[in-house]
Amino acid sequence: MKLPKLIAIDLDGTVLASDGRISKRTKRAIAGVRAAGAQVSIVTFRAYRSSKPYALELGLHVPLICVNGALVKDASDDKVLESFPLAPDAALAAVEYGMQRGYESCLYVDEFYVGNAAMIAKYGDGYEHQWLHFEDLRLALDRPTLMVRYFGDHRFDEARRDLAPWDLEEVDDVLGGVFELTLMQRGVSKHAALERFASDIGVAQRDVMAIGDGALDAGMIEWAGFGVAMANGAAEARAAADEIAPSNDEDGVAVVLERFLS
């Protein structure tokens, strides 16, 4: 296999080991493929503020695709390149729906997650600086809202049905036994953002490699000319992949990339 022209990598569960760090071996492999001529880009569900330090650690200054493709910023100067907020009436409808049903909910607004005190205490441990405190999420909707997110102990099939008239992009995931439903503007995804980026820099689909672990990565893994899922990945990601790499704690990304360095 020849060296891809563009390699898209997810962060959590992929480049990052379980301790939240990038191993020296993975850093060397990424630096090696870049020196050989490949462009490497991060495509993540993370917020920009928590993604940029890893981009800088890896020496990447290309557009950083974050918030599942809803926000793209230049990691060298923080310039917003793309932003896809929800329509204000759709965001309000989703927030009020969650309030009426007592769902644990948060927003992503500007560069921050937004939640009440209970949400921040439960889900913001270690990342409190990335959260804004609003007991009534409706009061934060005066700024562009990139997503509304529900957390619970079951899938949100009822919410998906009831909110269908708003034609939202619905992203399901399960992390640590917690079911999540993220609502975004229709068409927003890692796959769509990666496809646009590849087109913008003149790289054909066949020359793109995508590496990820989550259900949210399945689309870009399937679309890429060569898709790689981590052994620790979700079933959806593994089903979409051309190759299963060793886990994130076994330097799976490095194992895949080192074949281009021999």
HELIX and SHEET records of a PDB file:
HELIX    1   1 LYS A   24  ALA A   35  1                                  12    
HELIX    2   2 TYR A   48  GLU A   57  1                                  10    
HELIX    3   3 VAL A   67  GLY A   69  5                                   3    
HELIX    4   4 PRO A   88  GLN A  100  1                                  13    
HELIX    5   5 ALA A  117  TYR A  123  1                                   7    
HELIX    6   6 GLU A  128  GLN A  130  5                                   3    
HELIX    7   7 LEU A  137  ALA A  140  5                                   4    
HELIX    8   8 ASP A  157  ASP A  162  1                                   6    
HELIX    9   9 ALA A  164  TRP A  166  5                                   3    
HELIX   10  10 LYS A  190  ASP A  200  1                                  11    
HELIX   11  11 GLN A  205  ASP A  207  5                                   3    
HELIX   12  12 ALA A  215  ASP A  217  5                                   3    
HELIX   13  13 ALA A  218  TRP A  223  1                                   6    
HELIX   14  14 ALA A  235  ALA A  240  1                                   6    
HELIX   15  15 ASN A  248  GLU A  250  5                                   3    
HELIX   16  16 GLY A  252  GLU A  258  1                                   7    
SHEET    1   A 5 GLN A  39  ILE A  42  0                                        
SHEET    2   A 5 LEU A   6  ILE A   9  1                                        
SHEET    3   A 5 VAL A 208  GLY A 212  1                                        
SHEET    4   A 5 PHE A 226  MET A 230  1                                        
SHEET    5   A 5 GLU A 243  ALA A 245  1                                        
SHEET    1   B 3 PRO A  63  CYS A  66  0                                        
SHEET    2   B 3 LEU A  71  ASP A  74 -1                                        
SHEET    3   B 3 VAL A  80  SER A  83 -1                                        
SHEET    1   C 6 TRP A 131  HIS A 133  0                                        
SHEET    2   C 6 PHE A 112  GLY A 115  1                                        
SHEET    3   C 6 GLU A 104  VAL A 109 -1                                        
SHEET    4   C 6 THR A 145  GLY A 152 -1                                        
SHEET    5   C 6 VAL A 178  MET A 184 -1                                        
SHEET    6   C 6 GLU A 169  LEU A 175 -1                                        
END                                                                             
